[in-house]
Amino acid sequence: MLCAAVSVLLGCDKNTGEQTMETMPQVAVSGPAERAPKALVPAGEFIMGSNKHDEEDLQQRFGLESPLFVTEHPAHKVTLPAFKMDVYEVSNGQYKEFLIRARGQGQVPTAWRYNGYGLARSQAEAMDVELLRQIAVEHFELDMDMDTRVMEREALILAMFNKQKEMDQLPVTGVSWKDADAFCTWRGERLPSEAEWEKAARSSEGYEYPWGNEWDDTRTNTGDNEDWEDGVAPVGAYQGNASPYGIYDLSGNAWEWVADGYDPYPGSQEDPAIYNHEHKVIRGGGGGLGHYAISYFFRNATRHSAAPEMQAEDVGFRCVAD
């Protein structure tokens, strides 16, 4: 583990291996909602879910565990009041601000303990050059672009924190439902309901994907683009991946937690055993699907679930306000 290999990195507690908030990197902070642009989703009716079936036998072809489409049955009308949704997924930088300012209200994503994002400048400046070189290679992977063996302390520190600035713009992932909910509450907002999320993605037009009814894998990050480290792109990187309300990345890049438990829709004729109310719904498809990047996962109506304590590297979230 990182804490055992480099005990000073991330301010790890020697007994638990957990990161302490006292040593979290300091970032420029403003009001908790000022850096989160919102888009208005107007009041009104839309069609939620679908009546589709797996006519192409995708489940068998791709060796998928669960039947496709059935949990989104039946298509039904839903009327919602107006609300405002984050234009972009919550970013690493925004979540780091939350951890610094709302101490004790969220856990540090596991990946930050391995990729260098949790390193504080004060820690780096106290290290000798050999330890900095070790961290630059093992955690920041800077040796892919530069010769860290000959770099001096100042150059190494500059390169590390330039890399952190790039990572600020990635969607935060590896957060549990509880931590996502705590972030939105701290901001004075909340996680979207499943219905709000789907309306924001498909609008009253009932689109299959945020941009329309035709699948286009160039519009979103499915995880097949080698330009993105660990399969995740900066928020808003795909300008063609916007819903009719101007909300980005509702398809692909990272799955997103919503507020609801995993329950059947009203009028469902499916076996209730396929649902688990203790789980929470995730929406949108992630960038880590690789060869499973079939269009089914990136549809507006597709719903999956996860245990609320799950911290997956391809699951993030966004918030809404009334």
C-alpha positions as CSV (number, residue, x, y, z in Angstrom):
1,M,0.0,0.0,0.0
2,L,1.1,3.6,-0.6
3,C,1.1,4.5,3.0
4,A,3.5,1.7,3.8
5,A,5.7,2.4,0.8
6,V,5.9,6.2,1.3
7,S,4.6,7.0,4.8
8,V,4.7,10.7,4.5
9,L,2.7,10.9,1.3
10,L,-0.9,12.0,1.8
11,G,-0.5,12.5,5.5
12,C,-1.4,8.9,6.2
13,D,-2.2,7.9,9.8
14,K,0.4,5.4,10.8
15,N,-2.1,3.2,12.5
16,T,-5.0,3.2,10.1
17,G,-3.5,4.2,6.7
18,E,-6.2,6.8,6.3
19,Q,-5.4,10.2,5.0
20,T,-5.8,13.0,7.5
21,M,-7.5,16.3,6.5
22,E,-4.8,18.4,8.2
23,T,-2.4,17.5,5.4
24,M,-4.8,17.8,2.4
25,P,-3.3,20.0,-0.3
26,Q,-4.5,23.6,-0.1
27,V,-6.4,25.0,-3.1
28,A,-7.8,28.4,-3.9
29,V,-11.4,28.3,-2.5
30,S,-14.4,30.4,-3.1
31,G,-18.0,29.8,-2.1
32,P,-19.0,26.1,-2.4
33,A,-21.3,26.7,-5.3
34,E,-19.6,29.5,-7.1
35,R,-17.5,27.2,-9.3
36,A,-20.4,25.0,-10.3
37,P,-22.4,26.4,-13.2
38,K,-26.0,25.3,-13.3
39,A,-28.5,24.7,-16.2
40,L,-32.2,25.1,-15.8
41,V,-34.4,22.1,-16.5
42,P,-37.9,23.5,-16.9
43,A,-41.0,22.2,-15.3
44,G,-43.2,19.8,-17.3
45,E,-43.9,16.3,-18.4
46,F,-41.6,13.7,-20.1
47,I,-41.5,10.0,-20.9
48,M,-39.3,8.1,-18.4
49,G,-38.1,4.5,-19.1
50,S,-38.7,2.5,-22.2
51,N,-40.5,-0.6,-23.6
52,K,-37.4,-1.9,-25.5
53,H,-36.3,-5.5,-25.5
54,D,-32.9,-7.1,-26.3
55,E,-33.8,-8.0,-29.9
56,E,-30.1,-8.3,-30.8
57,D,-29.3,-10.8,-28.0
58,L,-26.7,-8.5,-26.7
59,Q,-26.7,-10.2,-23.3
60,Q,-25.5,-13.5,-24.7
61,R,-23.1,-11.9,-27.3
62,F,-21.2,-9.9,-24.7
63,G,-21.6,-12.3,-21.8
64,L,-23.4,-9.9,-19.6
65,E,-24.8,-11.1,-16.3
66,S,-28.2,-9.3,-16.3
67,P,-30.9,-9.0,-18.9
68,L,-30.9,-5.7,-20.8
69,F,-33.7,-3.2,-20.8
70,V,-36.1,-5.0,-18.5
71,T,-35.5,-2.7,-15.4
72,E,-36.5,0.4,-17.4
73,H,-40.0,-1.0,-18.2
74,P,-42.5,0.3,-18.7
75,A,-42.3,3.7,-20.4
76,H,-44.4,6.1,-18.3
77,K,-45.2,9.8,-18.0
78,V,-43.6,11.8,-15.2
79,T,-44.2,15.5,-14.4
80,L,-41.5,17.4,-12.5
81,P,-41.2,20.9,-11.2
82,A,-38.3,23.0,-12.5
83,F,-34.8,22.4,-11.1
84,K,-31.2,23.4,-11.8
85,M,-28.5,20.8,-12.4
86,D,-24.7,21.0,-12.5
87,V,-23.6,21.5,-16.1
88,Y,-20.6,19.3,-15.4
89,E,-19.8,16.3,-13.2
90,V,-18.3,17.3,-9.8
91,S,-14.6,17.5,-10.4
92,N,-11.6,16.4,-8.3
93,G,-10.8,20.1,-7.5
94,Q,-14.3,20.7,-6.2
95,Y,-14.3,17.6,-4.1
96,K,-10.9,18.4,-2.7
97,E,-12.2,21.8,-1.7
98,F,-15.1,20.0,0.1
99,L,-12.6,17.8,2.0
100,I,-10.6,20.8,3.1
101,R,-13.5,23.0,4.1
102,A,-15.9,20.5,5.5
103,R,-13.6,18.4,7.6
104,G,-14.8,15.0,8.6
105,Q,-17.7,15.0,6.1
106,G,-16.2,12.9,3.4
107,Q,-13.6,10.2,2.7
108,V,-10.6,10.7,0.4
109,P,-11.0,8.7,-2.8
110,T,-8.8,5.6,-2.8
111,A,-7.1,6.6,-6.1
112,W,-5.8,9.8,-4.6
113,R,-3.6,7.6,-2.3
114,Y,-1.9,6.1,-5.3
115,N,-1.8,8.7,-8.1
116,G,-0.2,11.6,-6.3
117,Y,-3.3,13.8,-6.2
118,G,-3.4,13.8,-2.4
119,L,0.2,15.1,-1.9
120,A,0.4,18.4,-0.1
121,R,2.9,21.0,-1.3
122,S,4.2,21.4,2.3
123,Q,4.9,17.7,2.3
124,A,6.7,17.8,-1.0
125,E,8.9,20.8,0.1
126,A,10.0,18.8,3.2
127,M,11.2,15.8,1.2
128,D,14.7,15.2,-0.1
129,V,15.3,14.9,-3.8
130,E,15.6,11.1,-3.9
131,L,12.2,10.6,-2.2
132,L,10.7,13.2,-4.6
133,R,12.1,11.2,-7.5
134,Q,10.6,8.0,-6.2
135,I,7.2,9.6,-5.8
136,A,7.4,11.2,-9.2
137,V,7.9,7.8,-10.8
138,E,5.7,5.5,-8.6
139,H,2.7,7.7,-8.1
140,F,2.7,10.6,-10.6
141,E,4.3,8.5,-13.4
142,L,6.2,11.6,-14.6
143,D,9.0,9.4,-16.0
144,M,6.7,8.8,-19.0
145,D,7.3,12.4,-20.2
146,M,10.5,13.5,-18.6
147,D,13.8,12.2,-17.1
148,T,13.1,12.4,-13.4
149,R,16.5,10.8,-12.6
150,V,18.3,14.1,-13.3
151,M,15.6,16.6,-12.2
152,E,16.3,18.7,-9.2
153,R,13.9,19.3,-6.3
154,E,12.3,22.5,-7.6
155,A,11.7,21.0,-11.0
156,L,10.2,17.9,-9.6
157,I,7.8,19.8,-7.3
158,L,6.7,22.0,-10.2
159,A,6.0,19.0,-12.4
160,M,4.1,17.3,-9.7
161,F,1.8,20.2,-9.0
162,N,1.3,20.9,-12.7
163,K,0.1,17.3,-12.9
164,Q,-2.3,17.9,-10.0
165,K,-3.7,21.0,-11.8
166,E,-4.5,18.8,-14.8
167,M,-6.2,16.3,-12.5
168,D,-8.3,19.0,-10.9
169,Q,-10.5,19.0,-14.0
170,L,-11.2,15.2,-14.0
171,P,-14.6,14.1,-12.6
172,V,-14.2,12.9,-9.0
173,T,-14.7,9.1,-8.8
174,G,-14.2,6.5,-6.1
175,V,-16.7,8.2,-3.8
176,S,-19.5,6.4,-2.1
177,W,-23.2,7.4,-2.3
178,K,-23.0,8.7,1.2
179,D,-20.0,10.9,0.4
180,A,-21.6,12.2,-2.8
181,D,-24.8,13.0,-0.8
182,A,-22.7,14.8,1.9
183,F,-21.0,16.9,-0.7
184,C,-24.3,18.1,-2.2
185,T,-25.7,18.8,1.2
186,W,-22.6,20.8,2.2
187,R,-23.2,22.9,-1.0
188,G,-26.8,23.5,0.1
189,E,-28.1,21.2,-2.7
190,R,-28.8,17.5,-3.2
191,L,-28.3,14.5,-5.4
192,P,-30.8,14.4,-8.3
193,S,-33.7,12.0,-8.2
194,E,-33.6,9.4,-10.9
195,A,-36.4,11.1,-12.7
196,E,-34.6,14.4,-12.6
197,W,-31.5,12.9,-14.0
198,E,-33.3,11.2,-16.9
199,K,-35.3,14.3,-17.8
200,A,-32.1,16.4,-17.8
201,A,-30.6,13.9,-20.2
202,R,-33.4,13.2,-22.6
203,S,-35.7,16.3,-22.2
204,S,-39.4,16.4,-23.2
205,E,-38.3,15.2,-26.7
206,G,-37.5,11.7,-25.3
207,Y,-34.1,11.4,-26.9
208,E,-32.3,8.1,-26.7
209,Y,-29.0,9.8,-26.0
210,P,-28.4,13.4,-24.7
211,W,-27.6,14.6,-28.3
212,G,-30.4,12.8,-30.1
213,N,-31.6,9.4,-31.2
214,E,-28.5,8.1,-33.1
215,W,-25.6,6.5,-31.4
216,D,-22.3,8.3,-32.1
217,D,-19.3,7.0,-30.1
218,T,-17.2,10.1,-31.1
219,R,-19.5,12.3,-29.0
220,T,-18.6,10.7,-25.6
221,N,-15.9,9.0,-23.6
222,T,-16.6,5.3,-23.6
223,G,-13.1,4.4,-22.4
224,D,-11.7,3.5,-25.8
225,N,-9.8,6.8,-26.3
226,E,-6.2,6.3,-25.4
227,D,-5.8,10.0,-24.8
228,W,-7.3,9.8,-21.4
229,E,-5.3,8.3,-18.5
230,D,-7.3,5.6,-16.6
231,G,-10.1,6.1,-19.1
232,V,-11.5,9.3,-17.7
233,A,-11.6,12.7,-19.5
234,P,-11.7,16.2,-18.1
235,V,-15.3,17.4,-17.4
236,G,-16.8,19.0,-20.5
237,A,-14.1,17.7,-22.8
238,Y,-16.7,16.4,-25.4
239,Q,-18.5,19.4,-26.7
240,G,-20.9,17.3,-28.6
241,N,-22.0,15.4,-25.5
242,A,-24.6,17.9,-24.2
243,S,-28.2,17.4,-23.5
244,P,-30.9,19.8,-24.9
245,Y,-30.5,21.8,-21.7
246,G,-26.8,22.3,-22.1
247,I,-25.7,19.7,-19.5
248,Y,-22.5,17.8,-20.4
249,D,-21.3,14.2,-19.9
250,L,-24.7,12.6,-19.0
251,S,-23.6,9.9,-21.3
252,G,-20.2,8.3,-20.7
253,N,-17.1,9.4,-18.8
254,A,-18.4,8.4,-15.4
255,W,-21.5,6.7,-14.0
256,E,-23.3,9.0,-11.7
257,W,-25.1,8.4,-8.4
258,V,-28.7,9.5,-8.0
259,A,-30.7,9.8,-4.9
260,D,-33.1,6.9,-5.4
261,G,-33.0,3.3,-4.3
262,Y,-33.2,0.6,-6.9
263,D,-36.9,-0.1,-7.3
264,P,-39.3,-1.1,-10.1
265,Y,-41.1,1.6,-12.0
266,P,-44.9,1.9,-11.5
267,G,-46.7,-0.7,-13.5
268,S,-43.6,-2.9,-13.9
269,Q,-44.4,-6.6,-14.7
270,E,-40.8,-7.8,-14.1
271,D,-39.8,-10.1,-11.3
272,P,-39.4,-8.0,-8.1
273,A,-36.4,-10.2,-7.2
274,I,-34.2,-8.4,-9.8
275,Y,-34.4,-5.2,-7.7
276,N,-32.6,-4.3,-4.5
277,H,-33.9,-1.3,-2.6
278,E,-30.8,-1.3,-0.5
279,H,-28.8,-0.4,-3.5
280,K,-28.7,3.0,-5.2
281,V,-29.2,3.7,-8.9
282,I,-26.3,4.8,-11.1
283,R,-26.8,6.4,-14.4
284,G,-25.0,7.4,-17.6
285,G,-22.4,4.8,-18.4
286,G,-18.7,5.1,-17.5
287,G,-15.4,5.6,-19.4
288,G,-14.0,2.3,-18.1
289,L,-16.2,-0.1,-20.1
290,G,-13.5,-0.9,-22.7
291,H,-14.7,-3.6,-25.0
292,Y,-18.1,-3.5,-23.3
293,A,-18.6,0.0,-24.7
294,I,-21.8,-0.9,-26.5
295,S,-24.4,1.8,-27.0
296,Y,-26.8,0.2,-24.5
297,F,-24.8,1.5,-21.5
298,F,-24.8,5.1,-22.6
299,R,-28.6,5.5,-23.3
300,N,-30.6,8.0,-21.3
301,A,-33.0,5.3,-20.0
302,T,-30.4,2.7,-19.0
303,R,-30.3,2.2,-15.2
304,H,-27.9,0.1,-13.1
305,S,-27.4,-0.1,-9.4
306,A,-24.7,-0.4,-6.8
307,A,-24.3,-0.8,-3.1
308,P,-24.2,2.7,-1.6
309,E,-20.8,2.0,0.1
310,M,-19.2,1.2,-3.3
311,Q,-16.2,3.4,-4.3
312,A,-15.6,2.6,-7.9
313,E,-13.1,4.3,-10.2
314,D,-15.7,5.0,-12.8
315,V,-18.6,6.3,-10.6
316,G,-19.0,10.0,-9.8
317,F,-21.9,12.4,-9.4
318,R,-23.4,15.8,-9.8
319,C,-25.8,17.9,-7.8
320,V,-29.1,19.7,-8.3
321,A,-30.8,22.7,-6.7
322,D,-34.5,23.6,-6.5
